[in-house]
C-alpha cells in the first residue's frame, strides 16, 4: 500500500521561460537562410512545427553542420536570470517537484539541463522525442491530439500536466498547489486548468501574460469565440528572482 505524500508541483515551459532564447530558432540560425528551400519554410503551416524542424535538421545535415556544432550552440544558450536559482530553491527548500513541458525536443532540453546542473532537479521532461541517427537529428511528435483546440496537434500541455498529476496520485503523491511558468500562447491551455490555490507565472511583455491578464479579468474570448477565465493567482515576472520572491511571500 502506498504511503501518501503531499507536495507542490512546478511546471516549466523551456524556451523563453527557462532559457532566454528559443532553442529551435537559435538552431535555424546555424544555416544561411538562403539555403533553406521555400517548401521547408512553409512546412510549419501545412504539417506543423515538428515537421518544419525535421526539415531544418535535414538541411543542417546536408550542409555538414554536425552534432558537435548543434550541441555547443544549445549548451551556450543562456538561462533567464534567476531561473536556475529558482529551480534549486523550489526543490531544496519549498517541497516542489519540478517538471518541464515544452514543444522543443528531448535532445535540446536534456543536453541543456545537464550542462547547467539541473538534470537531477527536474523530475520529468515532456517534449517531442529526438535523437541523432547517422549524424542526423530526428524528431517525432510527442503525441497526436485533436481534442484541445487551444494547442498544437503534437502537444497539449494541459492534458500532459493533468495526466502527470493523476499518474502521481496513483503512485501516492498528491500536489496541494501547482505553479505553472510560461510565456507563450501554448501555455494558456494548462493555465486554464489551474484552480484558485494555484499560481500562473507569466513572463512580462510576452503573449501569455497578455492573454492571462485579460482572462483573469473576464475579458478574453479565444479565436473560436469561447470566453475563457483564469482562476489561478497570477505572478507576472521578468526574472526567476521575482518568482522566487513571490513564492517566499505567498507559499511559506
C-alpha positions as a Markdown table, in Angstrom:
| # | Residue | x | y | z |
|---|---|---|---|---|
| 1 | Unk | 0.0 | 0.0 | 0.0 |
| 2 | Unk | 1.3 | 3.5 | -1.0 |
| 3 | Unk | 2.2 | 6.0 | 1.7 |
| 4 | Unk | 0.6 | 9.3 | 0.8 |
| 5 | Unk | 2.9 | 12.1 | 0.2 |
| 6 | Unk | 1.8 | 15.8 | -0.1 |
| 7 | Unk | 4.0 | 18.1 | -2.2 |
| 8 | Unk | 3.8 | 21.1 | -4.6 |
| 9 | Unk | 4.3 | 20.9 | -8.3 |
| 10 | Unk | 6.2 | 23.4 | -10.6 |
| 11 | Unk | 5.6 | 23.1 | -14.3 |
| 12 | Unk | 8.1 | 24.9 | -16.6 |
| 13 | Unk | 8.0 | 25.7 | -20.3 |
| 14 | Unk | 11.5 | 25.8 | -21.7 |
| 15 | Unk | 12.0 | 28.3 | -24.5 |
| 16 | Unk | 11.8 | 31.9 | -23.2 |
| 17 | Unk | 11.0 | 30.6 | -19.8 |
| 18 | Unk | 14.0 | 28.6 | -18.5 |
| 19 | Unk | 16.3 | 29.8 | -21.3 |
| 20 | Unk | 16.3 | 33.3 | -22.6 |
| 21 | Unk | 16.0 | 32.3 | -26.2 |
| 22 | Unk | 14.1 | 29.9 | -28.5 |
| 23 | Unk | 16.2 | 26.7 | -29.0 |
| 24 | Unk | 14.6 | 25.9 | -32.3 |
| 25 | Unk | 15.1 | 29.3 | -33.9 |
| 26 | Unk | 18.6 | 29.5 | -32.5 |
| 27 | Unk | 19.4 | 26.3 | -34.3 |
| 28 | Unk | 17.9 | 27.6 | -37.6 |
| 29 | Unk | 20.5 | 30.5 | -37.5 |
| 30 | Unk | 23.2 | 27.9 | -37.9 |
| 31 | Unk | 22.3 | 27.8 | -41.6 |
| 32 | Unk | 22.3 | 30.6 | -44.2 |
| 33 | Unk | 18.6 | 31.5 | -44.7 |
| 34 | Unk | 19.1 | 31.3 | -48.4 |
| 35 | Unk | 19.9 | 27.6 | -48.2 |
| 36 | Unk | 16.5 | 26.8 | -46.8 |
| 37 | Unk | 14.2 | 25.8 | -49.6 |
| 38 | Unk | 10.8 | 27.5 | -49.7 |
| 39 | Unk | 9.0 | 24.2 | -49.2 |
| 40 | Unk | 10.8 | 23.7 | -46.0 |
| 41 | Unk | 10.0 | 27.2 | -44.8 |
| 42 | Unk | 6.3 | 26.6 | -45.4 |
| 43 | Unk | 6.2 | 23.2 | -43.6 |
| 44 | Unk | 5.2 | 24.6 | -40.3 |
| 45 | Unk | 2.0 | 26.0 | -41.8 |
| 46 | Unk | 1.0 | 22.8 | -43.6 |
| 47 | Unk | 2.4 | 20.0 | -41.4 |
| 48 | Unk | 3.2 | 21.7 | -38.1 |
| 49 | Unk | 6.3 | 22.9 | -36.3 |
| 50 | Unk | 7.8 | 19.5 | -35.7 |
| 51 | Unk | 7.8 | 18.7 | -39.4 |
| 52 | Unk | 9.4 | 22.1 | -40.1 |
| 53 | Unk | 12.2 | 21.4 | -37.6 |
| 54 | Unk | 12.8 | 17.9 | -39.1 |
| 55 | Unk | 13.3 | 19.7 | -42.4 |
| 56 | Unk | 15.7 | 22.1 | -40.8 |
| 57 | Unk | 17.7 | 19.3 | -39.2 |
| 58 | Unk | 18.0 | 17.6 | -42.6 |
| 59 | Unk | 19.2 | 20.8 | -44.2 |
| 60 | Unk | 21.8 | 21.2 | -41.4 |
| 61 | Unk | 22.9 | 17.6 | -42.0 |
| 62 | Unk | 23.2 | 18.2 | -45.8 |
| 63 | Unk | 25.4 | 21.2 | -45.1 |
| 64 | Unk | 27.8 | 19.3 | -42.8 |
| 65 | Unk | 26.7 | 21.0 | -39.6 |
| 66 | Unk | 27.4 | 18.2 | -37.2 |
| 67 | Unk | 26.2 | 17.1 | -33.7 |
| 68 | Unk | 29.1 | 18.9 | -32.0 |
| 69 | Unk | 28.1 | 22.3 | -33.6 |
| 70 | Unk | 24.5 | 21.8 | -32.5 |
| 71 | Unk | 25.5 | 20.6 | -29.0 |
| 72 | Unk | 27.8 | 23.6 | -28.5 |
| 73 | Unk | 25.1 | 26.1 | -29.5 |
| 74 | Unk | 22.4 | 24.6 | -27.3 |
| 75 | Unk | 24.7 | 24.5 | -24.2 |
| 76 | Unk | 25.6 | 28.1 | -24.8 |
| 77 | Unk | 22.0 | 29.4 | -24.7 |
| 78 | Unk | 21.7 | 31.5 | -21.5 |
| 79 | Unk | 19.2 | 30.8 | -18.7 |
| 80 | Unk | 16.9 | 33.6 | -17.8 |
| 81 | Unk | 18.3 | 35.5 | -14.8 |
| 82 | Unk | 17.4 | 33.7 | -11.6 |
| 83 | Unk | 15.8 | 30.7 | -13.2 |
| 84 | Unk | 18.5 | 28.2 | -12.1 |
| 85 | Unk | 18.3 | 29.6 | -8.6 |
| 86 | Unk | 14.5 | 29.4 | -8.6 |
| 87 | Unk | 14.5 | 25.7 | -9.5 |
| 88 | Unk | 17.1 | 25.0 | -6.8 |
| 89 | Unk | 15.0 | 26.9 | -4.3 |
| 90 | Unk | 11.9 | 25.1 | -5.2 |
| 91 | Unk | 13.4 | 21.6 | -5.0 |
| 92 | Unk | 15.7 | 22.2 | -1.9 |
| 93 | Unk | 13.6 | 24.4 | 0.3 |
| 94 | Unk | 9.9 | 24.6 | -0.8 |
| 95 | Unk | 9.0 | 20.9 | -1.3 |
| 96 | Unk | 8.4 | 21.1 | -5.0 |
| 97 | Unk | 8.6 | 18.5 | -7.7 |
| 98 | Unk | 9.7 | 20.2 | -11.0 |
| 99 | Unk | 8.7 | 19.0 | -14.5 |
| 100 | Unk | 9.2 | 20.6 | -17.9 |
| 101 | Unk | 6.6 | 20.5 | -20.7 |
| 102 | Unk | 7.9 | 22.0 | -23.9 |
| 103 | Unk | 7.4 | 22.0 | -27.7 |
| 104 | Unk | 11.2 | 21.9 | -28.2 |
| 105 | Unk | 12.7 | 18.4 | -28.1 |
| 106 | Unk | 14.3 | 15.9 | -25.7 |
| 107 | Unk | 17.8 | 16.2 | -27.2 |
| 108 | Unk | 18.0 | 20.0 | -26.7 |
| 109 | Unk | 16.4 | 20.0 | -23.2 |
| 110 | Unk | 18.2 | 17.1 | -21.7 |
| 111 | Unk | 21.5 | 18.4 | -23.0 |
| 112 | Unk | 20.9 | 21.9 | -21.7 |
| 113 | Unk | 19.7 | 20.7 | -18.2 |
| 114 | Unk | 22.7 | 18.5 | -17.8 |
| 115 | Unk | 25.1 | 21.3 | -18.8 |
| 116 | Unk | 23.6 | 23.6 | -16.3 |
| 117 | Unk | 23.4 | 21.1 | -13.4 |
| 118 | Unk | 19.6 | 20.9 | -13.4 |
| 119 | Unk | 19.1 | 17.3 | -14.7 |
| 120 | Unk | 18.7 | 15.9 | -11.2 |
| 121 | Unk | 16.4 | 18.8 | -10.2 |
| 122 | Unk | 13.8 | 18.0 | -12.9 |
| 123 | Unk | 11.7 | 15.0 | -12.2 |
| 124 | Unk | 10.5 | 14.6 | -15.8 |
| 125 | Unk | 10.6 | 16.2 | -19.2 |
| 126 | Unk | 7.6 | 16.0 | -21.6 |
| 127 | Unk | 8.6 | 17.1 | -25.1 |
| 128 | Unk | 9.0 | 15.8 | -28.7 |
| 129 | Unk | 11.4 | 12.9 | -28.6 |
| 130 | Unk | 14.6 | 13.4 | -30.6 |
| 131 | Unk | 17.9 | 11.6 | -31.2 |
| 132 | Unk | 20.8 | 11.5 | -33.5 |
| 133 | Unk | 21.0 | 8.8 | -36.2 |
| 134 | Unk | 23.9 | 8.6 | -38.5 |
| 135 | Unk | 24.7 | 12.3 | -37.9 |
| 136 | Unk | 21.1 | 13.4 | -38.5 |
| 137 | Unk | 18.9 | 14.7 | -35.6 |
| 138 | Unk | 15.5 | 13.0 | -35.9 |
| 139 | Unk | 12.4 | 14.4 | -34.1 |
| 140 | Unk | 9.0 | 12.9 | -33.6 |
| 141 | Unk | 5.7 | 14.4 | -32.3 |
| 142 | Unk | 5.1 | 13.8 | -28.6 |
| 143 | Unk | 1.5 | 12.7 | -29.4 |
| 144 | Unk | -1.2 | 13.4 | -31.9 |
| 145 | Unk | -4.3 | 15.1 | -30.5 |
| 146 | Unk | -7.3 | 16.9 | -31.7 |
| 147 | Unk | -9.3 | 17.3 | -28.5 |
| 148 | Unk | -7.8 | 20.6 | -27.5 |
| 149 | Unk | -8.3 | 23.5 | -29.9 |
| 150 | Unk | -6.0 | 25.8 | -28.0 |
| 151 | Unk | -3.0 | 23.5 | -28.5 |
| 152 | Unk | -0.9 | 22.2 | -31.4 |
| 153 | Unk | -1.7 | 18.8 | -32.7 |
| 154 | Unk | 1.6 | 17.4 | -31.4 |
| 155 | Unk | 1.5 | 18.7 | -27.8 |
| 156 | Unk | -1.4 | 19.6 | -25.5 |
| 157 | Unk | 0.4 | 20.9 | -22.4 |
| 158 | Unk | -2.8 | 20.9 | -20.3 |
| 159 | Unk | -3.5 | 17.3 | -21.0 |
| 160 | Unk | 0.1 | 16.3 | -20.3 |
| 161 | Unk | 0.1 | 18.2 | -17.0 |
| 162 | Unk | -3.2 | 16.7 | -15.8 |
| 163 | Unk | -2.2 | 13.1 | -16.9 |
| 164 | Unk | 1.1 | 13.5 | -14.9 |
| 165 | Unk | -0.8 | 14.8 | -11.8 |
| 166 | Unk | -3.2 | 11.8 | -12.0 |
| 167 | Unk | -0.3 | 9.4 | -12.5 |
| 168 | Unk | 1.5 | 10.7 | -9.5 |
| 169 | Unk | -1.7 | 10.4 | -7.4 |
| 170 | Unk | -1.8 | 6.8 | -8.3 |
| 171 | Unk | 1.7 | 6.5 | -7.0 |
| 172 | Unk | 0.8 | 8.1 | -3.7 |
| 173 | Unk | 1.9 | 11.7 | -4.4 |
| 174 | Unk | -0.7 | 14.5 | -4.1 |
| 175 | Unk | 0.1 | 18.0 | -5.1 |
| 176 | Unk | -1.6 | 20.7 | -2.9 |
| 177 | Unk | -0.5 | 23.5 | -5.3 |
| 178 | Unk | 0.6 | 23.7 | -8.9 |
| 179 | Unk | 2.8 | 26.6 | -10.1 |
| 180 | Unk | 2.9 | 26.9 | -13.9 |
| 181 | Unk | 5.7 | 29.1 | -15.5 |
| 182 | Unk | 5.4 | 30.0 | -19.2 |
| 183 | Unk | 5.5 | 32.8 | -21.8 |
| 184 | Unk | 3.6 | 31.7 | -24.9 |
| 185 | Unk | 0.1 | 31.0 | -26.3 |
| 186 | Unk | 0.6 | 27.3 | -25.9 |
| 187 | Unk | 1.0 | 27.8 | -22.1 |
| 188 | Unk | -2.6 | 29.2 | -21.9 |
| 189 | Unk | -4.3 | 25.7 | -22.0 |
| 190 | Unk | -2.6 | 24.4 | -18.9 |
| 191 | Unk | -3.1 | 27.7 | -17.1 |
| 192 | Unk | -6.8 | 27.4 | -17.7 |
| 193 | Unk | -6.8 | 24.1 | -15.9 |
| 194 | Unk | -5.3 | 25.6 | -12.7 |
| 195 | Unk | -7.6 | 26.4 | -9.7 |
| 196 | Unk | -7.7 | 29.2 | -7.2 |
| 197 | Unk | -4.9 | 27.6 | -5.0 |
| 198 | Unk | -2.5 | 27.5 | -7.9 |
| 199 | Unk | -0.2 | 30.1 | -9.5 |
| 200 | Unk | 0.2 | 31.1 | -13.1 |
| 201 | Unk | 3.7 | 32.7 | -13.5 |
| 202 | Unk | 3.7 | 34.5 | -16.9 |
| 203 | Unk | 6.6 | 36.4 | -18.4 |
| 204 | Unk | 6.1 | 40.1 | -18.6 |
| 205 | Unk | 5.6 | 41.6 | -22.1 |
| 206 | Unk | 5.0 | 38.1 | -23.7 |
| 207 | Unk | 1.9 | 36.7 | -25.3 |
| 208 | Unk | 0.8 | 34.5 | -22.4 |
| 209 | Unk | 0.8 | 37.4 | -19.9 |
| 210 | Unk | -1.3 | 39.5 | -22.2 |
| 211 | Unk | -3.9 | 36.7 | -22.6 |
| 212 | Unk | -3.9 | 35.5 | -19.0 |
| 213 | Unk | -4.4 | 39.0 | -17.5 |
| 214 | Unk | -7.4 | 39.5 | -19.8 |
| 215 | Unk | -8.8 | 36.1 | -18.9 |
| 216 | Unk | -8.3 | 36.8 | -15.2 |
| 217 | Unk | -10.5 | 39.9 | -15.5 |
| 218 | Unk | -13.1 | 38.1 | -17.7 |
| 219 | Unk | -12.1 | 40.0 | -20.8 |
| 220 | Unk | -10.8 | 37.2 | -23.1 |
| 221 | Unk | -12.5 | 35.3 | -25.8 |
| 222 | Unk | -10.5 | 32.8 | -27.8 |
| 223 | Unk | -10.3 | 32.5 | -31.6 |
| 224 | Unk | -13.2 | 30.1 | -31.6 |
| 225 | Unk | -15.4 | 32.7 | -29.8 |
| 226 | Unk | -15.3 | 30.9 | -26.5 |
| 227 | Unk | -15.0 | 33.0 | -23.3 |
| 228 | Unk | -12.0 | 31.9 | -21.2 |
| 229 | Unk | -11.5 | 32.5 | -17.5 |
| 230 | Unk | -8.3 | 32.1 | -15.4 |
| 231 | Unk | -8.9 | 31.1 | -11.8 |
| 232 | Unk | -5.3 | 30.8 | -10.7 |
| 233 | Unk | -3.4 | 33.5 | -8.9 |
| 234 | Unk | -1.2 | 35.4 | -11.4 |
| 235 | Unk | 2.5 | 36.3 | -11.0 |
| 236 | Unk | 3.9 | 38.5 | -13.8 |
| 237 | Unk | 7.7 | 38.1 | -13.9 |
| 238 | Unk | 10.8 | 39.3 | -15.8 |
| 239 | Unk | 13.3 | 37.1 | -13.9 |
| 240 | Unk | 13.4 | 34.0 | -11.9 |
| 241 | Unk | 14.2 | 36.0 | -8.8 |
| 242 | Unk | 10.8 | 37.7 | -9.0 |
| 243 | Unk | 9.1 | 34.3 | -8.9 |
| 244 | Unk | 11.3 | 33.2 | -6.0 |
| 245 | Unk | 10.2 | 36.3 | -4.1 |
| 246 | Unk | 6.6 | 35.6 | -4.9 |
| 247 | Unk | 7.0 | 32.0 | -3.6 |
| 248 | Unk | 8.6 | 33.2 | -0.4 |
| 249 | Unk | 5.8 | 35.7 | 0.3 |
| 250 | Unk | 2.9 | 33.5 | -0.6 |
| 251 | Unk | 3.9 | 29.9 | -0.2 |
| 252 | Unk | 5.8 | 29.7 | 3.1 |
